[in-house]
Amino acid sequence: MESKKLHWAGIILSSLLGSFFAFNVLVKLLPETFYPQIVEQMAGIGLPASILRPIAILEGICLLTYLIPATSILGAILFTGYLGGAILTHLRVDQPVYMQATLGILIWLGVYLREPRLWNLLPLRKQIK
């Protein structure tokens, strides 16, 4: 597959993930408008609703750095830490973490496909050209 096709696949995947996380940020910033049940869900994992805004800001920073091409690798690193915290939080209360782990993999796949500099740093068995 050509590198242009891979690049566009990465852009599309990253854009879809960006849309998902942008909606997530809005849900946390305006829970009454988008998803009032989030307050109950936060309580269910032992977190107060008062941390929704700081979490939304953190997630928004991760998202912005991920979507800007010059900082996309840093964004993927930040998202990895963010999702690691989410995984730990859910494991602590015996909830599944499939979604968080899958999102982490997709974040790295998206940045890997759209960032040729990573191809030499993290090569696949067959060199992409």
MMTF fields as JSON, N, C-alpha, C and O atoms, coordinates in Angstrom:
{
  "mmtfVersion": "1.0.0",
  "mmtfProducer": "UNKNOWN",
  "numBonds": 515,
  "numAtoms": 516,
  "numGroups": 129,
  "numChains": 1,
  "numModels": 1,
  "chainsPerModel": [1],
  "groupsPerChain": [129],
  "chainIdList": ["A"],
  "bondAtomList": [4, 2, 8, 6, 12, 10, 16, 14, 20, 18, 24, 22, 28, 26, 32, 30, 36, 34, 40, 38, 44, 42, 48, 46, 52, 50, 56, 54, 60, 58, 64, 62, 68, 66, 72, 70, 76, 74, 80, 78, 84, 82, 88, 86, 92, 90, 96, 94, 100, 98, 104, 102, 108, 106, 112, 110, 116, 114, 120, 118, 124, 122, 128, 126, 132, 130, 136, 134, 140, 138, 144, 142, 148, 146, 152, 150, 156, 154, 160, 158, 164, 162, 168, 166, 172, 170, 176, 174, 180, 178, 184, 182, 188, 186, 192, 190, 196, 194, 200, 198, 204, 202, 208, 206, 212, 210, 216, 214, 220, 218, 224, 222, 228, 226, 232, 230, 236, 234, 240, 238, 244, 242, 248, 246, 252, 250, 256, 254, 260, 258, 264, 262, 268, 266, 272, 270, 276, 274, 280, 278, 284, 282, 288, 286, 292, 290, 296, 294, 300, 298, 304, 302, 308, 306, 312, 310, 316, 314, 320, 318, 324, 322, 328, 326, 332, 330, 336, 334, 340, 338, 344, 342, 348, 346, 352, 350, 356, 354, 360, 358, 364, 362, 368, 366, 372, 370, 376, 374, 380, 378, 384, 382, 388, 386, 392, 390, 396, 394, 400, 398, 404, 402, 408, 406, 412, 410, 416, 414, 420, 418, 424, 422, 428, 426, 432, 430, 436, 434, 440, 438, 444, 442, 448, 446, 452, 450, 456, 454, 460, 458, 464, 462, 468, 466, 472, 470, 476, 474, 480, 478, 484, 482, 488, 486, 492, 490, 496, 494, 500, 498, 504, 502, 508, 506, 512, 510],
  "bondOrderList": [1, 1, 1, 1, 1, 1, 1, 1, 1, 1, 1, 1, 1, 1, 1, 1, 1, 1, 1, 1, 1, 1, 1, 1, 1, 1, 1, 1, 1, 1, 1, 1, 1, 1, 1, 1, 1, 1, 1, 1, 1, 1, 1, 1, 1, 1, 1, 1, 1, 1, 1, 1, 1, 1, 1, 1, 1, 1, 1, 1, 1, 1, 1, 1, 1, 1, 1, 1, 1, 1, 1, 1, 1, 1, 1, 1, 1, 1, 1, 1, 1, 1, 1, 1, 1, 1, 1, 1, 1, 1, 1, 1, 1, 1, 1, 1, 1, 1, 1, 1, 1, 1, 1, 1, 1, 1, 1, 1, 1, 1, 1, 1, 1, 1, 1, 1, 1, 1, 1, 1, 1, 1, 1, 1, 1, 1, 1, 1],
  "groupList": [{"groupName": "MET", "atomNameList": ["N", "CA", "C", "O"], "elementList": ["N", "C", "C", "O"], "formalChargeList": [0, 0, 0, 0], "bondAtomList": [1, 0, 2, 1, 3, 2], "bondOrderList": [1, 1, 2], "singleLetterCode": "M", "chemCompType": "L-PEPTIDE LINKING"}, {"groupName": "GLU", "atomNameList": ["N", "CA", "C", "O"], "elementList": ["N", "C", "C", "O"], "formalChargeList": [0, 0, 0, 0], "bondAtomList": [1, 0, 2, 1, 3, 2], "bondOrderList": [1, 1, 2], "singleLetterCode": "E", "chemCompType": "L-PEPTIDE LINKING"}, {"groupName": "SER", "atomNameList": ["N", "CA", "C", "O"], "elementList": ["N", "C", "C", "O"], "formalChargeList": [0, 0, 0, 0], "bondAtomList": [1, 0, 2, 1, 3, 2], "bondOrderList": [1, 1, 2], "singleLetterCode": "S", "chemCompType": "L-PEPTIDE LINKING"}, {"groupName": "LYS", "atomNameList": ["N", "CA", "C", "O"], "elementList": ["N", "C", "C", "O"], "formalChargeList": [0, 0, 0, 0], "bondAtomList": [1, 0, 2, 1, 3, 2], "bondOrderList": [1, 1, 2], "singleLetterCode": "K", "chemCompType": "L-PEPTIDE LINKING"}, {"groupName": "LEU", "atomNameList": ["N", "CA", "C", "O"], "elementList": ["N", "C", "C", "O"], "formalChargeList": [0, 0, 0, 0], "bondAtomList": [1, 0, 2, 1, 3, 2], "bondOrderList": [1, 1, 2], "singleLetterCode": "L", "chemCompType": "L-PEPTIDE LINKING"}, {"groupName": "HIS", "atomNameList": ["N", "CA", "C", "O"], "elementList": ["N", "C", "C", "O"], "formalChargeList": [0, 0, 0, 0], "bondAtomList": [1, 0, 2, 1, 3, 2], "bondOrderList": [1, 1, 2], "singleLetterCode": "H", "chemCompType": "L-PEPTIDE LINKING"}, {"groupName": "TRP", "atomNameList": ["N", "CA", "C", "O"], "elementList": ["N", "C", "C", "O"], "formalChargeList": [0, 0, 0, 0], "bondAtomList": [1, 0, 2, 1, 3, 2], "bondOrderList": [1, 1, 2], "singleLetterCode": "W", "chemCompType": "L-PEPTIDE LINKING"}, {"groupName": "ALA", "atomNameList": ["N", "CA", "C", "O"], "elementList": ["N", "C", "C", "O"], "formalChargeList": [0, 0, 0, 0], "bondAtomList": [1, 0, 2, 1, 3, 2], "bondOrderList": [1, 1, 2], "singleLetterCode": "A", "chemCompType": "L-PEPTIDE LINKING"}, {"groupName": "GLY", "atomNameList": ["N", "CA", "C", "O"], "elementList": ["N", "C", "C", "O"], "formalChargeList": [0, 0, 0, 0], "bondAtomList": [1, 0, 2, 1, 3, 2], "bondOrderList": [1, 1, 2], "singleLetterCode": "G", "chemCompType": "PEPTIDE LINKING"}, {"groupName": "ILE", "atomNameList": ["N", "CA", "C", "O"], "elementList": ["N", "C", "C", "O"], "formalChargeList": [0, 0, 0, 0], "bondAtomList": [1, 0, 2, 1, 3, 2], "bondOrderList": [1, 1, 2], "singleLetterCode": "I", "chemCompType": "L-PEPTIDE LINKING"}, {"groupName": "PHE", "atomNameList": ["N", "CA", "C", "O"], "elementList": ["N", "C", "C", "O"], "formalChargeList": [0, 0, 0, 0], "bondAtomList": [1, 0, 2, 1, 3, 2], "bondOrderList": [1, 1, 2], "singleLetterCode": "F", "chemCompType": "L-PEPTIDE LINKING"}, {"groupName": "ASN", "atomNameList": ["N", "CA", "C", "O"], "elementList": ["N", "C", "C", "O"], "formalChargeList": [0, 0, 0, 0], "bondAtomList": [1, 0, 2, 1, 3, 2], "bondOrderList": [1, 1, 2], "singleLetterCode": "N", "chemCompType": "L-PEPTIDE LINKING"}, {"groupName": "VAL", "atomNameList": ["N", "CA", "C", "O"], "elementList": ["N", "C", "C", "O"], "formalChargeList": [0, 0, 0, 0], "bondAtomList": [1, 0, 2, 1, 3, 2], "bondOrderList": [1, 1, 2], "singleLetterCode": "V", "chemCompType": "L-PEPTIDE LINKING"}, {"groupName": "PRO", "atomNameList": ["N", "CA", "C", "O"], "elementList": ["N", "C", "C", "O"], "formalChargeList": [0, 0, 0, 0], "bondAtomList": [1, 0, 2, 1, 3, 2], "bondOrderList": [1, 1, 2], "singleLetterCode": "P", "chemCompType": "L-PEPTIDE LINKING"}, {"groupName": "THR", "atomNameList": ["N", "CA", "C", "O"], "elementList": ["N", "C", "C", "O"], "formalChargeList": [0, 0, 0, 0], "bondAtomList": [1, 0, 2, 1, 3, 2], "bondOrderList": [1, 1, 2], "singleLetterCode": "T", "chemCompType": "L-PEPTIDE LINKING"}, {"groupName": "TYR", "atomNameList": ["N", "CA", "C", "O"], "elementList": ["N", "C", "C", "O"], "formalChargeList": [0, 0, 0, 0], "bondAtomList": [1, 0, 2, 1, 3, 2], "bondOrderList": [1, 1, 2], "singleLetterCode": "Y", "chemCompType": "L-PEPTIDE LINKING"}, {"groupName": "GLN", "atomNameList": ["N", "CA", "C", "O"], "elementList": ["N", "C", "C", "O"], "formalChargeList": [0, 0, 0, 0], "bondAtomList": [1, 0, 2, 1, 3, 2], "bondOrderList": [1, 1, 2], "singleLetterCode": "Q", "chemCompType": "L-PEPTIDE LINKING"}, {"groupName": "ARG", "atomNameList": ["N", "CA", "C", "O"], "elementList": ["N", "C", "C", "O"], "formalChargeList": [0, 0, 0, 0], "bondAtomList": [1, 0, 2, 1, 3, 2], "bondOrderList": [1, 1, 2], "singleLetterCode": "R", "chemCompType": "L-PEPTIDE LINKING"}, {"groupName": "CYS", "atomNameList": ["N", "CA", "C", "O"], "elementList": ["N", "C", "C", "O"], "formalChargeList": [0, 0, 0, 0], "bondAtomList": [1, 0, 2, 1, 3, 2], "bondOrderList": [1, 1, 2], "singleLetterCode": "C", "chemCompType": "L-PEPTIDE LINKING"}, {"groupName": "ASP", "atomNameList": ["N", "CA", "C", "O"], "elementList": ["N", "C", "C", "O"], "formalChargeList": [0, 0, 0, 0], "bondAtomList": [1, 0, 2, 1, 3, 2], "bondOrderList": [1, 1, 2], "singleLetterCode": "D", "chemCompType": "L-PEPTIDE LINKING"}],
  "groupTypeList": [0, 1, 2, 3, 3, 4, 5, 6, 7, 8, 9, 9, 4, 2, 2, 4, 4, 8, 2, 10, 10, 7, 10, 11, 12, 4, 12, 3, 4, 4, 13, 1, 14, 10, 15, 13, 16, 9, 12, 1, 16, 0, 7, 8, 9, 8, 4, 13, 7, 2, 9, 4, 17, 13, 9, 7, 9, 4, 1, 8, 9, 18, 4, 4, 14, 15, 4, 9, 13, 7, 14, 2, 9, 4, 8, 7, 9, 4, 10, 14, 8, 15, 4, 8, 8, 7, 9, 4, 14, 5, 4, 17, 12, 19, 16, 13, 12, 15, 0, 16, 7, 14, 4, 8, 9, 4, 9, 6, 4, 8, 12, 15, 4, 17, 1, 13, 17, 4, 6, 11, 4, 4, 13, 4, 17, 3, 16, 9, 3],
  "groupIdList": [1, 2, 3, 4, 5, 6, 7, 8, 9, 10, 11, 12, 13, 14, 15, 16, 17, 18, 19, 20, 21, 22, 23, 24, 25, 26, 27, 28, 29, 30, 31, 32, 33, 34, 35, 36, 37, 38, 39, 40, 41, 42, 43, 44, 45, 46, 47, 48, 49, 50, 51, 52, 53, 54, 55, 56, 57, 58, 59, 60, 61, 62, 63, 64, 65, 66, 67, 68, 69, 70, 71, 72, 73, 74, 75, 76, 77, 78, 79, 80, 81, 82, 83, 84, 85, 86, 87, 88, 89, 90, 91, 92, 93, 94, 95, 96, 97, 98, 99, 100, 101, 102, 103, 104, 105, 106, 107, 108, 109, 110, 111, 112, 113, 114, 115, 116, 117, 118, 119, 120, 121, 122, 123, 124, 125, 126, 127, 128, 129],
  "secStructList": [7, 7, 2, 2, 2, 2, 2, 2, 2, 2, 2, 2, 2, 2, 2, 2, 2, 2, 2, 2, 2, 2, 2, 2, 2, 2, 2, 2, 2, 7, 2, 2, 2, 2, 7, 6, 6, 2, 2, 2, 2, 2, 2, 2, 6, 6, 7, 7, 4, 4, 4, 2, 2, 2, 2, 2, 2, 2, 2, 2, 2, 2, 2, 2, 2, 2, 2, 1, 4, 4, 4, 2, 2, 2, 2, 2, 2, 2, 2, 2, 2, 2, 2, 2, 2, 2, 2, 2, 2, 2, 2, 2, 6, 6, 7, 7, 7, 2, 2, 2, 2, 2, 2, 2, 2, 2, 2, 2, 2, 2, 2, 2, 2, 2, 7, 6, 2, 2, 2, 2, 2, 1, 7, 7, 1, 1, 7, 7, 7],
  "xCoordList": [0.845, 0.0, 0.889, 1.916, 0.498, 1.284, 1.222, 0.262, 2.28, 2.322, 1.233, 0.767, 0.814, -0.271, -1.58, -2.333, -1.841, -3.067, -3.014, -4.009, -1.858, -1.698, -1.88, -2.53, -1.292, -1.402, -2.872, -3.315, -3.62, -5.039, -5.848, -6.784, -5.498, -6.177, -5.945, -6.858, -4.721, -4.405, -5.161, -5.625, -5.285, -6.038, -7.505, -8.11, -8.07, -9.484, -9.688, -10.611, -8.831, -8.942, -8.77, -9.541, -7.775, -7.541, -8.702, -9.049, -9.308, -10.46, -11.666, -12.374, -11.89, -12.999, -12.771, -13.687, -11.546, -11.214, -11.351, -11.834, -10.922, -11.037, -12.484, -12.794, -13.371, -14.803, -15.34, -16.093, -14.942, -15.38, -14.905, -15.691, -13.617, -13.084, -13.605, -13.764, -13.87, -14.446, -15.837, -16.185, -16.624, -17.937, -17.781, -18.54, -16.806, -16.53, -16.207, -16.665, -15.417, -15.082, -16.354, -16.559, -17.207, -18.462, -19.355, -19.975, -19.42, -20.236, -19.745, -20.548, -18.443, -17.897, -18.006, -18.158, -17.93, -18.066, -19.52, -19.798, -20.44, -21.861, -22.692, -23.478, -22.532, -23.227, -24.751, -25.439, -25.282, -26.736, -27.324, -28.438, -26.574, -27.05, -26.905, -27.817, -25.765, -25.455, -25.704, -26.176, -25.388, -25.476, -25.515, -24.493, -26.7, -26.801, -26.388, -25.982, -26.483, -26.154, -24.672, -24.286, -23.845, -22.403, -22.077, -21.118, -22.867, -22.635, -22.823, -22.033, -23.868, -24.105, -22.985, -22.529, -22.55, -21.48, -20.181, -19.451, -19.898, -18.694, -18.783, -17.807, -19.946, -20.138, -19.963, -19.444, -20.395, -20.275, -18.838, -18.562, -17.921, -16.509, -15.734, -14.504, -16.496, -15.885, -15.282, -14.399, -15.742, -15.21, -16.31, -17.434, -15.998, -17.005, -17.239, -16.344, -18.427, -18.773, -17.926, -17.787, -17.37, -16.577, -15.307, -14.715, -14.882, -13.668, -13.975, -13.061, -15.242, -15.583, -14.909, -14.349, -14.958, -14.362, -12.843, -12.334, -12.1, -10.655, -10.327, -9.375, -11.105, -10.876, -11.147, -10.406, -12.208, -12.529, -11.41, -11.066, -10.848, -9.753, -8.526, -7.885, -8.206, -7.079, -7.291, -6.387, -8.481, -8.797, -8.75, -8.304, -9.206, -9.153, -7.725, -7.428, -6.841, -5.427, -4.813, -4.078, -5.118, -4.633, -5.137, -4.38, -6.396, -7.004, -6.362, -6.022, -6.195, -5.591, -4.167, -3.791, -3.377, -2.0, -1.962, -1.045, -2.941, -3.009, -3.393, -2.864, -4.292, -4.793, -3.884, -3.973, -3.022, -2.091, -0.923, -0.238, -0.682, 0.37, 1.742, 2.438, 2.129, 3.461, 3.6, 4.713, 2.484, 2.54, 1.803, 1.514, 1.498, 0.662, 1.275, 0.558, 2.584, 3.229, 3.132, 2.835, 3.378, 3.203, 1.754, 1.505, 0.809, -0.602, -0.907, -1.658, -0.317, -0.525, 0.066, -0.516, 1.215, 1.836, 0.94, 0.711, 0.436, -0.451, -1.721, -2.162, -2.315, -3.515, -3.235, -4.09, -2.036, -1.683, -1.717, -2.241, -1.165, -1.214, -2.628, -3.013, -3.399, -4.787, -5.587, -6.314, -5.449, -6.195, -5.67, -6.426, -4.386, -3.848, -4.524, -4.836, -4.753, -5.48, -6.92, -7.447, -7.552, -8.924, -8.978, -9.89, -7.999, -7.95, -7.796, -8.51, -6.884, -6.681, -7.945, -8.315, -8.598, -9.817, -10.888, -11.558, -11.048, -12.068, -11.663, -12.514, -10.397, -9.939, -10.134, -10.435, -9.954, -10.083, -11.478, -11.636, -12.488, -13.864, -14.388, -15.597, -13.464, -13.802, -14.701, -15.612, -14.458, -15.177, -14.272, -13.05, -14.86, -14.039, -13.331, -13.8, -12.203, -11.398, -11.149, -10.221, -11.971, -11.785, -11.824, -11.005, -12.775, -12.933, -11.711, -11.198, -11.243, -10.097, -8.851, -8.092, -8.631, -7.469, -7.562, -6.566, -8.748, -8.944, -8.72, -8.107, -9.211, -8.991, -7.507, -7.037, -6.763, -5.323, -4.63, -3.766, -5.006, -4.428, -4.782, -3.925, -6.037, -6.472, -5.795, -5.48, -5.574, -4.871, -3.479, -3.057, -2.764, -1.413, -1.434, -0.55, -2.416, -2.518, -2.754, -2.137, -3.635, -3.914, -2.685, -2.407, -1.948, -0.753, 0.354, 1.126, 0.439, 1.454, 1.215, 2.158, -0.024, -0.331, -0.115, 0.271, -0.359, -0.226, 1.123, 1.367, 1.997, 3.293, 4.434, 4.85, 4.953, 6.019, 7.286, 8.04, 7.529, 8.716, 8.679, 9.726, 7.489, 7.373, 7.68, 8.001, 7.59, 7.769, 9.171, 9.336, 10.179, 11.538, 11.805, 12.596, 11.149, 11.329, 10.667, 11.216, 9.495, 8.735, 8.414, 7.261, 9.404, 9.154, 8.314, 8.405, 7.496, 6.799, 7.771, 8.865, 7.42, 8.332, 8.71, 9.858, 7.761, 8.026, 8.028, 7.099, 9.046, 9.178, 8.066, 7.793, 7.431, 6.391, 7.062, 7.949, 6.647, 7.214, 6.14, 6.435],
  "yCoordList": [-1.183, 0.0, 1.244, 1.28, 2.232, 3.465, 4.245, 4.152, 5.018, 5.811, 6.885, 7.268, 7.381, 8.377, 7.791, 8.44, 6.547, 5.89, 5.643, 5.823, 5.235, 5.028, 6.343, 6.395, 7.392, 8.713, 9.13, 9.598, 8.96, 9.345, 8.447, 8.91, 7.162, 6.268, 6.749, 6.721, 7.189, 7.72, 8.998, 9.198, 9.864, 11.111, 10.806, 11.406, 9.872, 9.524, 8.902, 9.279, 7.957, 7.325, 8.351, 8.359, 9.208, 10.237, 11.215, 11.683, 11.529, 12.435, 11.81, 12.477, 10.521, 9.835, 9.795, 10.049, 9.476, 9.475, 10.881, 11.058, 11.876, 13.26, 13.656, 14.339, 13.229, 13.523, 12.874, 13.487, 11.624, 10.913, 11.639, 11.881, 11.985, 12.639, 14.071, 14.544, 14.762, 16.109, 16.039, 16.866, 15.049, 14.873, 14.517, 14.996, 13.688, 13.319, 14.547, 14.665, 15.455, 16.694, 17.5, 17.999, 17.63, 18.376, 17.734, 18.436, 16.419, 15.711, 16.033, 16.223, 16.093, 16.362, 17.832, 18.156, 18.721, 20.147, 20.547, 21.399, 19.937, 20.273, 19.008, 18.644, 18.338, 17.058, 17.188, 16.282, 18.303, 18.469, 18.486, 18.011, 19.031, 19.174, 17.888, 17.505, 17.22, 16.097, 14.725, 13.82, 14.558, 13.223, 13.317, 13.14, 13.597, 13.774, 12.542, 12.676, 11.354, 10.131, 10.02, 9.166, 10.856, 10.765, 11.02, 10.461, 11.854, 12.148, 10.874, 10.595, 10.101, 8.831, 7.834, 7.109, 7.806, 6.888, 7.224, 6.327, 8.499, 8.917, 8.469, 7.975, 8.642, 8.207, 6.693, 6.196, 5.965, 4.514, 4.018, 2.907, 4.834, 4.442, 5.185, 5.157, 5.847, 6.472, 7.841, 8.266, 8.541, 9.87, 10.92, 10.691, 12.063, 13.116, 13.83, 13.903, 14.343, 15.071, 16.338, 16.855, 16.83, 18.062, 17.919, 18.926, 16.701, 16.554, 16.398, 16.192, 16.495, 16.407, 17.505, 17.234, 18.714, 19.833, 19.679, 19.814, 19.4, 19.191, 18.027, 18.104, 16.957, 15.828, 16.255, 15.881, 17.037, 17.517, 18.399, 18.305, 19.246, 20.122, 19.286, 19.524, 18.315, 17.432, 16.675, 16.596, 16.125, 15.391, 16.315, 15.906, 17.544, 18.515, 18.862, 19.015, 18.986, 19.25, 18.075, 18.265, 16.865, 15.669, 15.673, 15.399, 15.98, 15.983, 17.015, 16.706, 18.228, 19.278, 18.923, 19.099, 18.427, 18.077, 16.888, 16.778, 16.001, 14.838, 15.237, 14.681, 16.179, 16.542, 17.506, 17.592, 18.225, 19.131, 18.296, 17.645, 18.303, 17.436, 17.589, 16.595, 18.797, 19.012, 18.42, 18.142, 18.227, 17.718, 16.389, 15.971, 15.727, 14.519, 13.395, 12.682, 13.23, 12.159, 12.475, 11.589, 13.719, 14.128, 13.896, 13.431, 14.214, 13.989, 12.526, 12.193, 11.639, 10.199, 9.757, 8.926, 10.312, 9.991, 10.477, 9.75, 11.705, 12.242, 11.41, 11.102, 11.042, 10.205, 8.844, 8.293, 8.304, 7.023, 7.138, 6.254, 8.212, 8.436, 8.644, 8.108, 9.424, 9.689, 8.392, 8.137, 7.576, 6.324, 5.312, 4.475, 5.391, 4.541, 4.838, 3.922, 6.112, 6.495, 6.001, 5.549, 6.089, 5.597, 4.087, 3.571, 3.385, 1.931, 1.58, 0.716, 2.235, 1.965, 2.253, 1.478, 3.356, 3.723, 2.649, 2.295, 2.133, 1.115, -0.246, -0.977, -0.586, -1.854, -1.863, -2.896, -0.687, -0.564, -0.962, -1.435, -0.767, -1.107, -2.305, -2.49, -3.109, -4.339, -4.117, -4.908, -3.055, -2.815, -3.154, -3.051, -3.557, -3.904, -2.678, -1.547, -2.928, -1.828, -2.007, -1.415, -2.819, -3.077, -1.796, -1.597, -0.941, 0.281, 1.185, 1.686, 1.398, 2.273, 1.707, 2.457, 0.404, -0.218, -0.131, 0.143, -0.361, -0.269, 1.153, 1.358, 2.135, 3.535, 3.86, 4.562, 3.362, 3.597, 3.017, 3.662, 1.817, 1.182, 1.974, 2.202, 2.393, 3.15, 4.519, 4.996, 5.142, 6.433, 6.267, 7.053, 5.237, 5.015, 4.574, 4.954, 3.787, 3.389, 4.606, 4.741, 5.485, 6.699, 7.566, 8.027, 7.795, 8.638, 7.914, 8.549, 6.598, 5.817, 5.895, 6.065, 5.773, 5.8, 7.175, 7.276, 8.228, 9.566, 10.219, 11.337, 9.535, 10.123, 9.238, 8.333, 9.48, 8.64, 8.581, 7.612, 9.59, 9.556, 8.376, 7.899, 7.906, 6.761, 5.442, 4.455, 5.408, 4.158, 3.599, 2.382, 4.449, 3.975, 3.71, 2.833, 4.463, 4.287, 3.001, 2.296, 2.704, 1.509, 0.729, 0.705, 0.097, -0.551, -1.818, -2.557, -2.032, -3.301, -4.297, -3.899, -5.543, -6.53, -6.173, -6.355, -5.67, -5.294, -3.779, -3.13, -3.222, -1.767, -1.177, -1.693, -0.123, 0.574, 1.567, 2.316, 1.571, 2.53, 3.3, 4.145],
  "zCoordList": [0.0, 0.0, 0.0, 0.677, -0.741, -0.835, 0.472, 1.237, 0.697, 1.921, 1.933, 3.006, 0.753, 0.711, 1.209, 1.935, 0.806, 1.265, 2.771, 3.473, 3.254, 4.69, 5.449, 6.493, 4.897, 5.522, 5.625, 6.674, 4.545, 4.56, 5.478, 6.13, 5.537, 6.479, 7.909, 8.734, 8.198, 9.518, 9.824, 10.947, 8.827, 9.016, 9.3, 10.188, 8.541, 8.743, 10.127, 10.849, 10.491, 11.808, 12.92, 13.88, 12.8, 13.826, 13.9, 14.984, 12.756, 12.749, 13.447, 14.201, 13.185, 13.862, 15.372, 16.155, 15.767, 17.197, 17.775, 18.893, 17.004, 17.454, 17.689, 18.665, 16.797, 16.966, 18.236, 18.993, 18.457, 19.66, 20.917, 21.833, 20.959, 22.157, 22.316, 23.442, 21.211, 21.306, 21.938, 22.781, 21.525, 22.144, 23.625, 24.467, 23.931, 25.322, 26.176, 27.313, 25.612, 26.323, 26.58, 27.687, 25.567, 25.736, 26.796, 27.595, 26.801, 27.793, 29.198, 30.111, 29.37, 30.704, 31.089, 32.267, 30.101, 30.4, 30.645, 31.49, 29.912, 30.008, 30.21, 29.335, 31.341, 31.524, 31.501, 31.031, 32.003, 32.039, 30.63, 30.409, 29.689, 28.315, 27.514, 26.782, 27.649, 26.772, 27.38, 26.691, 28.672, 29.252, 30.781, 31.443, 31.336, 32.787, 33.591, 34.745, 33.011, 33.729, 34.064, 34.863, 33.475, 33.729, 35.2, 35.732, 35.848, 37.267, 38.09, 38.992, 37.781, 38.471, 38.164, 39.049, 36.915, 36.526, 37.247, 37.669, 37.385, 38.113, 39.569, 40.132, 40.169, 41.558, 41.667, 42.666, 40.643, 40.64, 40.637, 41.089, 40.131, 40.154, 41.248, 41.299, 42.116, 43.287, 43.042, 43.786, 42.012, 41.706, 41.826, 41.38, 42.42, 42.546, 41.217, 40.375, 41.041, 39.824, 39.662, 38.553, 40.751, 40.699, 39.858, 39.472, 39.572, 38.758, 37.263, 36.466, 36.881, 35.46, 34.645, 33.583, 35.124, 34.379, 34.231, 33.119, 35.316, 35.136, 34.203, 33.427, 34.274, 33.367, 31.924, 31.015, 31.716, 30.37, 29.823, 28.645, 30.663, 30.228, 29.868, 28.844, 30.705, 30.426, 29.114, 28.283, 28.939, 27.719, 26.494, 25.422, 26.656, 25.559, 25.165, 23.981, 26.146, 25.859, 25.105, 24.136, 25.553, 24.842, 23.406, 22.475, 23.233, 21.901, 20.985, 19.843, 21.473, 20.637, 20.23, 19.071, 21.167, 20.812, 19.86, 19.046, 19.953, 19.065, 17.641, 16.678, 17.504, 16.174, 15.418, 14.194, 16.109, 15.436, 14.919, 15.708, 13.603, 13.046, 13.713, 13.92, 14.045, 14.622, 16.026, 16.473, 16.72, 18.091, 18.249, 19.37, 17.139, 17.192, 18.018, 18.72, 17.941, 18.717, 20.213, 21.014, 20.587, 21.981, 22.411, 23.523, 21.545, 21.859, 22.115, 23.031, 21.293, 21.497, 22.836, 23.533, 23.188, 24.486, 25.627, 26.593, 25.512, 26.552, 26.668, 27.776, 25.53, 25.553, 26.194, 26.887, 25.961, 26.567, 28.091, 28.769, 28.624, 30.068, 30.573, 31.612, 29.833, 30.198, 30.245, 31.205, 29.205, 29.15, 30.173, 30.667, 30.486, 31.552, 32.876, 33.637, 33.156, 34.37, 34.342, 35.358, 33.18, 33.05, 33.251, 33.897, 32.696, 32.862, 34.344, 34.852, 35.027, 36.45, 37.254, 38.135, 36.952, 37.665, 37.513, 38.483, 36.306, 36.064, 36.64, 37.146, 36.569, 37.154, 38.672, 39.271, 39.277, 40.73, 41.219, 42.345, 40.364, 40.754, 39.954, 39.816, 39.431, 38.709, 37.502, 37.257, 36.748, 35.5, 34.324, 34.431, 33.204, 32.033, 31.46, 31.595, 30.824, 30.271, 28.773, 28.223, 28.117, 26.686, 25.859, 24.962, 26.167, 25.379, 25.519, 24.518, 26.74, 26.963, 26.285, 25.669, 26.388, 25.761, 24.239, 23.568, 23.698, 22.251, 21.758, 20.711, 22.503, 22.118, 22.106, 21.211, 23.083, 23.117, 21.887, 21.293, 21.515, 20.327, 19.076, 18.222, 18.964, 17.78, 17.696, 16.605, 18.845, 18.858, 18.27, 17.421, 18.726, 18.203, 16.745, 15.978, 16.35, 14.946, 14.065, 13.008, 14.494, 13.721, 13.546, 12.439, 14.612, 14.514, 13.752, 13.033, 13.9, 13.18, 11.67, 10.897, 11.263, 9.834, 9.214, 8.049, 9.976, 9.398, 9.655, 9.202, 10.375, 10.716, 10.236, 10.958, 9.025, 8.474, 9.334, 9.245, 10.156, 11.021, 11.983, 12.419, 12.314, 13.226, 12.525, 13.188, 11.212, 10.476, 10.66, 10.745, 10.724, 10.95, 12.427, 12.774, 13.285, 14.718, 15.208, 16.055, 14.677, 15.044, 13.772, 13.342, 13.17, 11.881, 12.021, 13.001, 10.999, 10.884, 10.256, 9.855, 10.16, 9.572, 8.148, 7.742, 7.395, 6.012, 5.938, 6.419, 5.349, 5.252, 4.388, 3.305, 4.841, 4.106, 3.167, 3.577, 1.931, 0.957, 0.262, -0.584]
}
